[in-house]
Amino acid sequence: AGASTSRAEAGAEAGAEAGAEAGRDRQDGADGRLGRATSLPPVALHVLPLVEAFFVLCECLQRKIDQEAAVAERERSTAAETMETAADASAVASTATTSTAPELGRGMSASLSSSQLSVALSQSQFVRFAERHRKLLNAYLRQSPARFEGSLALMLKVPRLIEFENKRAYFKSQIQQEHAERAHNHTIRICVRRPPHLLEDSFRQLHRRSAEELKGRLTVQFQGEEGIDAGGVTREWYTVLSREMFNVENALWATAANNNATFQPNPNSTVHDQHLMYFKFVGRVVGKALYDGQLLDVNFTRSFYKHILGVPITYEDIEAIDPDYYKNLKWMLENDITNVLDLNFSAELDHFGKRGIVDLLPDGRNVSVTEANKLEYVQLVSRHRMTTAIQEQIAMFKEGFQTLIPNELISIFNDRELELLISGLPEIDVDDLQANTEYTGYTAASPVIQWFWEVVRGFDKEDLARFLQFCTGTTKVPLEGFKALQGISGPQRFQIHRAYGASNRLVSAHTCFNQLDLPEYTSKEQLLERMTLAIHEGNEGFGFG
């Protein structure tokens, strides 16, 4: 098997080099990634069968060891049961059984070790090949995402080598496939009040829904409003609910010490009787947003993204929560603390002004931190801040999240990629928005359109977010940029329509169509005044008019 894999690797290696060389001659795009915006060069397509053959062989060997491991596990279980039965028999029978059992175990172990050695060799060859030719492999996946479930499926075993755009395409395809396979597509209809009642109403109407129901289409109505939900109202519900769920005044979530825009569970959330049910609900909403392709107006701390993914945290992750505390811990590790620091294995608690002590290990308050054990202290105190103190909240959030998004699907992303997947691009690129705008009744050269873009470029970040929410129902930008803006029936670019009638009317919007109705104002100053008033007074609320 090892020789076959080596020969296959050699053939694939030669072909991939030729394909990559041809691709380098045709690189385009600012980042120069192979085949980014063009079809693959002919040479790359010619060598694809060699690459696929190598992958298939490696996958067959992996499947073989998995099967052998399963058989060995069954044999070990059978042997254990035999030994247990023999223990109840006569002493002679018991002795005979116990003397042969080790031989049986050694035989299985030797057989398994031989197979494991062969597969370990093929795995190392595969990883080495994938690392060397990751650009070409990602180009193949970009050209046809279906290869994730076909000849290049083994790439999912090393997700660190897959580009984010390819991971996201695979993620979306799996969700769409599940949609297609479901026998019944339920519709969930909720009617909610706006803040301060939105969180309570949404929780009450959704937290008892089954996983099957939650995977259905969601339609939202705001109580007392005339808007019909064709997508825009739901997008606004996600945006406004995000702000309510992560409002620190609710004491469910806390912000990082240096950044009031990143969140992690509040260890003092126990002030609410139902706090754990709310964390499960928030996990469901985040999972539902990913399932529906919606973006949320929230950013978590780095360690919390890792908790969602099931990735181990390190003490360095605390830097994103409390930079000063991280500097102190780092100083401890890099310097001799003998006769310098007077610490013990405990941590302080602050429950709304009431202070307490928690031991980091048994009787930790009476165990001094020394030069010899300081690393253990740093690990334990960091784990307490990022995990132990909020362990129940994390567990309930994940339980809710995994109701819709299985761990094996989300785990292909790293923590930074998960942030992008949940929250979208952090910056609003006005040039990209302008490049992906369609006009009706105006042209790009119309004076009012020229004024419009000058006004938008003059907005600060807060007003720019208000403007985007006014037009599209959300402050977030799709990961692919504004070319992938979603409307009532799929991708729908931003539209500016000429609004006929009095020139002093306010601008209006149809968020289901990403459409702005813009009157023909007589000056740039009038446009600025009317636009500013509209986005500040009318950025939330739906009606006909």
C-alpha positions in Angstrom: 0.0 0.0 0.0 2.8 2.4 0.9 4.6 1.8 -2.5 1.3 2.3 -4.4 0.7 5.5 -2.5 4.2 6.7 -3.2 3.9 6.0 -7.0 0.5 7.8 -7.0 2.0 10.7 -5.2 4.9 11.0 -7.6 2.5 11.1 -10.6 0.2 13.6 -8.9 3.2 15.7 -7.8 4.5 16.0 -11.3 1.1 16.8 -12.7 0.3 19.3 -10.0 3.6 21.1 -10.5 2.8 21.4 -14.2 -0.7 22.7 -13.5 0.5 25.1 -10.9 3.2 26.5 -13.2 0.6 27.0 -15.9 -1.6 28.7 -13.4 1.1 31.0 -12.2 1.3 32.3 -15.8 -2.4 33.2 -15.5 -2.7 34.5 -12.0 -5.0 37.4 -11.7 -6.7 39.5 -8.9 -5.1 41.6 -6.2 -4.1 38.6 -4.1 -2.8 36.6 -7.0 -4.5 33.4 -6.1 -4.5 30.7 -8.7 -7.6 30.7 -11.0 -9.3 33.4 -8.8 -11.4 34.9 -11.5 -10.8 32.8 -14.5 -11.3 29.2 -15.5 -8.5 26.8 -14.9 -5.7 26.5 -17.5 -5.9 23.4 -19.7 -2.8 21.8 -18.2 -4.4 22.0 -14.7 -7.4 20.2 -16.0 -5.3 17.6 -17.8 -3.5 16.6 -14.5 -6.7 16.6 -12.4 -7.3 12.9 -12.9 -3.8 12.2 -11.5 -4.5 14.3 -8.4 -7.9 12.7 -8.0 -6.5 9.2 -8.2 -3.9 10.0 -5.5 -6.7 11.4 -3.2 -8.9 8.4 -3.8 -6.1 6.0 -3.0 -5.4 7.8 0.3 -9.1 7.8 1.1 -9.3 4.1 0.5 -6.4 3.4 2.9 -8.0 5.7 5.5 -11.3 3.8 5.2 -9.4 0.5 5.5 -7.8 1.5 8.8 -11.1 2.8 10.1 -12.7 -0.5 9.4 -9.9 -2.5 10.9 -10.0 -0.3 14.0 -13.7 -1.0 14.3 -13.2 -4.7 14.0 -10.4 -4.6 16.6 -12.6 -2.7 19.0 -15.3 -5.3 18.7 -12.8 -8.1 19.3 -11.5 -6.4 22.4 -15.1 -6.0 23.7 -15.7 -9.7 23.0 -12.5 -10.6 24.8 -13.4 -8.5 27.8 -16.9 -10.2 28.0 -15.2 -13.6 27.8 -12.9 -12.7 30.6 -15.8 -11.4 32.7 -17.7 -14.7 32.1 -14.7 -16.8 32.9 -14.2 -15.0 36.2 -17.4 -16.6 37.4 -16.3 -20.1 36.3 -13.8 -22.4 38.1 -10.4 -21.1 39.1 -8.7 -23.4 36.5 -10.9 -22.1 33.7 -10.3 -18.6 34.8 -6.5 -19.0 34.8 -6.6 -20.5 31.3 -8.6 -17.6 30.0 -6.5 -14.9 31.6 -3.3 -16.5 30.2 -4.6 -16.5 26.7 -6.2 -13.1 26.7 -2.9 -11.2 26.6 -1.8 -13.3 23.6 -5.1 -12.4 21.9 -4.5 -8.7 22.7 -0.9 -8.8 21.5 -2.0 -10.4 18.2 -4.6 -7.8 17.5 -2.2 -5.0 18.5 0.5 -6.3 16.2 -2.0 -6.6 13.3 -3.3 -3.1 13.9 0.1 -1.5 14.3 1.1 -2.8 10.9 -2.0 -1.3 9.3 -1.6 1.9 11.2 2.0 2.3 10.0 0.9 1.9 6.4 -1.9 4.5 6.8 0.3 6.9 8.8 2.7 6.8 5.8 -0.1 7.6 3.4 -1.5 10.3 5.6 1.9 12.1 5.8 2.2 11.8 2.0 -1.3 13.3 1.6 -0.7 16.2 4.0 2.7 16.9 2.4 1.1 17.0 -1.1 -1.9 19.1 0.0 0.4 21.6 1.7 2.6 21.9 -1.3 -0.2 22.3 -3.8 -2.9 24.0 -1.7 -3.4 26.8 -4.3 -4.1 24.4 -7.1 -6.3 22.2 -4.9 -8.3 25.2 -3.8 -8.6 26.3 -7.5 -10.1 22.9 -8.3 -12.6 23.2 -5.4 -13.5 26.8 -6.4 -14.2 25.7 -9.9 -16.4 22.8 -8.7 -17.5 22.7 -5.0 -19.1 19.3 -5.7 -15.5 17.9 -5.5 -15.8 18.3 -1.7 -18.2 15.3 -1.8 -16.3 13.5 -4.5 -12.7 13.0 -5.5 -11.3 15.7 -3.2 -13.3 14.9 -0.1 -10.2 14.1 1.9 -9.4 17.9 1.9 -12.0 18.2 4.6 -9.6 16.2 6.9 -7.2 19.2 6.7 -9.5 22.2 6.8 -6.6 24.5 7.6 -5.5 24.1 3.9 -8.9 25.1 2.5 -9.5 28.8 1.6 -12.3 30.4 3.5 -14.4 31.1 0.4 -14.3 27.3 -0.4 -15.3 26.4 3.1 -18.2 28.8 3.0 -19.4 27.4 -0.3 -19.3 23.9 1.1 -21.1 25.0 4.2 -23.9 26.6 2.1 -24.2 23.6 -0.1 -24.7 21.3 2.9 -27.4 23.5 4.3 -29.1 23.7 0.8 -28.9 20.0 0.5 -30.6 19.5 3.8 -33.3 21.9 2.7 -33.9 19.9 -0.4 -34.0 16.6 1.4 -36.5 17.7 4.0 -39.9 16.1 3.4 -41.9 19.1 4.7 -40.8 22.8 4.8 -42.6 24.3 7.8 -43.2 28.0 8.1 -42.7 29.7 11.5 -44.8 32.8 11.9 -44.1 35.1 14.9 -45.7 38.4 15.8 -43.5 40.5 18.2 -43.4 43.8 19.8 -40.4 46.1 19.3 -38.0 46.8 22.2 -38.1 46.7 25.1 -40.4 43.6 24.6 -38.7 42.1 21.5 -36.3 39.7 23.3 -39.1 38.4 25.7 -41.6 38.0 22.8 -39.1 36.2 20.6 -38.0 33.9 23.4 -41.5 33.0 24.3 -42.5 32.2 20.7 -39.4 30.3 19.7 -37.6 28.6 22.5 -39.9 25.6 22.7 -39.9 24.9 18.9 -38.4 21.6 17.7 -35.3 21.5 15.6 -37.4 20.4 12.6 -39.6 23.5 13.0 -36.7 25.8 13.4 -35.3 24.7 10.1 -38.4 26.0 8.4 -39.0 29.4 6.8 -39.3 32.2 9.4 -41.7 35.1 8.8 -41.9 38.0 11.2 -44.5 40.7 11.9 -43.9 43.6 14.2 -47.1 44.2 16.2 -49.0 47.3 15.0 -47.0 47.6 11.7 -48.3 47.1 8.2 -45.2 45.7 6.6 -45.5 42.3 4.9 -42.5 40.1 5.4 -40.9 39.2 2.1 -37.5 39.0 3.7 -36.8 42.6 4.7 -38.7 42.4 8.0 -37.0 39.2 9.0 -33.6 40.7 8.3 -34.5 43.7 10.5 -35.7 41.3 13.2 -32.3 39.6 13.3 -30.6 43.0 13.5 -32.7 44.5 16.2 -32.9 41.2 18.2 -29.1 41.0 18.1 -28.8 44.4 19.9 -31.4 43.2 22.5 -29.8 39.8 23.1 -26.4 41.3 23.7 -27.5 44.4 25.6 -25.3 44.3 28.7 -28.1 45.8 30.8 -29.7 42.4 30.6 -26.7 41.0 32.5 -26.6 37.9 30.2 -23.5 39.0 28.3 -20.5 41.1 29.2 -18.1 43.0 27.0 -14.3 42.7 26.8 -12.4 45.1 29.1 -11.0 47.1 26.2 -13.7 46.7 23.6 -17.4 47.2 24.3 -18.3 45.6 20.9 -17.1 42.0 21.7 -19.1 39.8 24.0 -18.8 36.7 26.1 -21.3 35.2 28.7 -21.6 37.1 31.9 -20.6 34.9 34.9 -23.2 36.9 36.9 -26.1 35.9 34.6 -27.4 33.8 37.4 -29.3 36.9 38.5 -31.9 35.7 36.0 -33.9 32.6 37.0 -34.1 31.5 33.3 -30.6 32.6 32.3 -29.6 29.2 31.0 -32.7 28.9 28.8 -31.9 32.3 27.4 -28.4 31.2 26.5 -29.8 28.2 24.7 -32.2 30.5 22.9 -29.4 32.8 21.8 -27.5 29.8 20.5 -30.5 28.8 18.5 -30.9 32.3 17.1 -27.2 32.4 16.0 -27.6 28.9 14.5 -30.8 29.9 12.8 -29.1 32.9 11.3 -26.3 30.8 9.9 -28.8 28.2 8.6 -30.8 31.0 6.8 -27.8 32.8 5.5 -28.5 35.9 7.7 -25.9 38.1 9.3 -25.9 39.2 12.9 -24.8 42.5 14.5 -22.6 40.9 17.1 -18.9 39.9 17.6 -17.8 37.5 20.3 -14.5 37.3 22.1 -11.9 35.0 20.5 -12.1 32.4 23.2 -15.9 32.2 22.8 -15.6 31.5 19.1 -13.2 28.7 20.0 -15.7 27.3 22.5 -18.4 27.2 19.7 -15.9 25.2 17.6 -14.8 23.0 20.4 -11.2 24.2 20.0 -8.9 24.3 23.0 -8.2 27.8 24.4 -4.8 29.0 25.6 -3.8 31.7 28.0 -3.0 34.0 25.1 -6.7 34.2 24.2 -7.3 36.2 27.3 -5.6 39.2 25.6 -8.8 39.8 23.6 -10.8 40.0 26.9 -8.4 41.9 29.1 -5.1 43.1 27.6 -3.7 44.4 30.8 -4.4 41.2 32.7 -2.8 39.3 29.8 0.4 41.5 30.1 0.6 40.7 33.8 0.4 36.9 33.1 2.9 37.1 30.3 5.3 39.0 32.6 4.9 36.3 35.2 5.9 33.6 32.7 8.9 35.6 31.3 10.4 36.6 34.7 11.5 35.0 38.0 8.7 35.7 40.5 10.5 34.4 43.5 9.9 36.9 46.4 8.2 39.3 44.0 4.6 38.2 43.8 2.4 37.0 46.7 -0.3 34.9 45.0 -2.1 31.7 45.6 -4.2 29.3 43.5 -7.5 31.2 43.9 -9.4 33.9 42.0 -11.6 36.7 43.1 -15.3 36.8 42.3 -17.4 39.9 42.0 -21.2 39.4 42.0 -22.6 42.8 41.6 -20.2 44.3 44.2 -20.2 41.3 46.5 -16.8 39.8 46.5 -15.8 36.2 47.0 -13.0 33.7 46.5 -13.0 30.6 44.3 -10.2 27.9 44.5 -8.5 27.0 41.2 -7.5 23.6 42.7 -8.4 21.9 45.9 -7.7 24.2 48.9 -6.0 26.5 46.3 -6.2 29.6 48.5 -3.6 27.9 50.8 -1.3 26.9 47.9 1.3 29.6 47.0 2.2 30.4 43.4 6.0 29.8 43.0 8.5 29.9 40.2 8.0 26.1 39.8 4.2 26.1 39.5 3.5 29.5 37.9 2.7 28.0 34.5 0.0 25.8 36.0 -1.4 28.9 37.8 -1.5 30.9 34.5 -3.3 28.1 32.8 -5.8 27.6 35.6 -6.6 31.3 36.2 -7.0 31.9 32.4 -9.3 28.8 32.1 -11.3 30.2 35.0 -11.9 33.6 33.3 -12.6 32.1 29.9 -14.3 28.8 30.6 -14.9 27.5 34.2 -16.7 30.6 35.4 -19.1 30.5 32.5 -19.2 26.8 31.7 -22.9 26.3 32.1 -23.7 29.3 29.9 -21.3 28.0 27.2 -22.8 24.5 27.3 -26.4 25.8 26.9 -25.4 28.2 24.1 -23.8 25.3 22.2 -26.7 23.0 22.8 -29.0 25.6 21.2 -26.6 26.3 18.4 -26.1 22.7 17.5 -29.8 22.2 17.3 -29.4 23.7 13.8 -25.7 23.5 13.0 -23.9 20.2 13.6 -20.4 20.4 15.0 -18.9 18.4 12.2 -20.0 21.1 9.7 -19.0 24.2 11.6 -15.7 22.7 12.8 -14.1 23.2 9.3 -13.8 26.9 10.2 -11.3 28.5 12.5 -12.3 31.2 15.0 -11.6 34.1 12.8 -13.5 32.6 9.9 -16.5 31.8 12.1 -16.6 35.5 13.1 -16.8 36.4 9.4 -19.5 33.7 8.8 -21.7 35.1 11.6 -21.1 38.8 11.3 -20.1 39.6 7.7 -17.5 42.1 6.7 -16.7 44.6 9.4 -16.2 47.6 7.1 -18.7 49.1 4.6 -17.0 49.7 1.3 -18.9 52.6 -0.4 -16.9 52.1 -3.6 -18.1 48.4 -3.7 -21.7 49.5 -3.1 -21.6 52.1 -5.9 -20.0 49.6 -8.3 -22.9 47.2 -7.6 -25.8 49.7 -7.8 -28.6 49.7 -10.5 -30.5 52.8 -11.5 -34.1 53.3 -12.7 -35.1 56.8 -13.8 -31.6 58.0 -13.2 -28.1 57.3 -14.6 -24.8 57.2 -12.9 -24.1 60.6 -14.4 -27.3 62.3 -13.1 -26.5 65.3 -10.9 -28.7 64.0 -8.0 -26.8 60.6 -8.2 -23.5 62.4 -8.1 -24.6 64.3 -5.0 -26.0 61.2 -3.5 -22.6 59.4 -3.5 -20.8 62.4 -2.2 -23.3 62.6 0.7 -22.9 58.8 1.5 -19.1 59.1 1.4 -19.4 61.9 3.9 -21.3 59.8 6.5 -19.4 58.6 9.5 -19.4 54.9 10.4 -22.5 55.1 12.5 -24.6 57.0 9.9 -23.3 54.7 7.2 -24.6 51.7 9.1 -27.9 53.5 9.6 -28.1 54.2 5.9 -27.4 50.5 5.0 -30.0 49.3 7.5 -32.5 51.8 6.1 -32.0 50.4 2.6 -31.5 46.7 3.2 -32.8 45.9 6.7 -29.3 45.1 8.1 -26.1 46.8 8.9 -24.0 43.9 7.7 -22.3 43.3 4.3 -22.4 39.9 2.6 -19.1 38.1 2.7 -18.7 38.3 -1.1 -19.4 42.1 -1.0 -22.4 44.0 -2.3 -22.6 41.9 -5.4 -24.1 39.2 -3.3 -26.7 41.3 -1.5 -29.9 39.2 -1.0 -33.4 40.3 -2.0 -36.9 38.7 -1.9 -36.0 35.9 -4.4 -32.2 35.6 -4.2 -29.3 37.9 -5.1 -30.5 41.5 -5.6 -28.2 44.4 -6.0 -28.8 47.8 -4.4 -31.2 49.8 -6.5 -31.9 53.6 -6.7 -35.2 54.5 -8.3 -36.4 58.0 -9.2 -39.2 59.0 -6.9 -41.6 61.3 -8.7 -43.6 64.0 -7.0 -42.6 66.8 -4.7 -38.9 67.4 -4.5 -39.0 68.0 -0.8 -40.1 64.5 0.1 -38.0 62.2 2.3 -36.3 59.3 0.7 -38.0 56.0 1.2 -36.9 52.4 1.0 -38.2 48.9 0.2 -35.8 46.6 2.1 -37.2 43.4 0.5 -35.8 44.6 -2.8 -32.8 46.6 -1.5 -34.4 49.6 -3.2 -34.1 53.3 -2.4 -36.6 55.7 -3.8 -34.8 59.0 -4.3 -36.6 62.3 -5.2 -34.9 64.6 -7.6 -33.7 67.1 -5.1 -32.6 70.6 -6.2 -29.3 70.7 -4.3 -26.8 68.6 -2.5 -27.6 70.4 0.8 -31.3 69.5 0.5 -30.4 65.8 -0.3 -28.1 65.7 2.8 -30.8 67.1 5.0 -33.6 64.8 3.7 -31.3 61.7 3.8 -30.0 62.4 7.3 -33.6 62.9 8.6 -34.8 59.7 7.0 -32.1 57.4 8.2 -32.2 58.8 11.8 -36.0 58.8 12.1 -37.0 56.0 9.8 -34.3 53.4 10.0 -36.6 51.1 12.0 -40.2 50.4 11.2 -42.2 49.2 8.2 -45.3 50.4 6.5 -46.9 51.2 3.2 -46.2 54.6 1.8 
